[in-house]
């Protein structure tokens, strides 16, 4: 299976949702359950993270620009580590002290961009 596999029904359902201000921190088991529908994403103590790989710099920057547009529309912004042919995306909600449903929603929207 490649990174650009078909999106699951669960991923599409999350991607159709919108972020809400003040979302509470998810319990670790809730994060794990959501990550089951988001291949390649992993949890840290305060965020969810995935590295996306591309063929070249142009594709990387196109992805970053598209993700910036999605983040702006959702008013929920990731930390990005941008490199020549890869981008590491980290979603975490500082105010909640960890991952929230908003982070999972934005991860699903990021998956939809990548596929």
ZIBEL-V691030 format. One line per field, one symbol per residue. ss: DSSP state (H for helix, E for strand, C for the rest). psi: psi as a letter, one per 30 degrees, with the letter a starting at -180 (. if undefined). A space follows every 50 residues. Layout:
# ZIBEL-V691030
ss=???
psi=???
This chain:
# ZIBEL-V691030
ss=CCCCCCCCHHHHHHHCCCCCCCCCECCHHHHHHHHCCCCCCEECCCCEEE EEECCCHHHHHHHHHHHHHHHHHHCCCCEEEECCCEEEEEECEHHHCECE HHHHHHHHHHHHHHC
psi=klfhlkkleeeeeefflkkkkgklkkleeeeeeeffgikfklkafglkkk kkklfleeeeeeeeeeeeeeeeefhjklkkjkleglkkkkkkjeefgakl eeeeeeeeeeeeef.
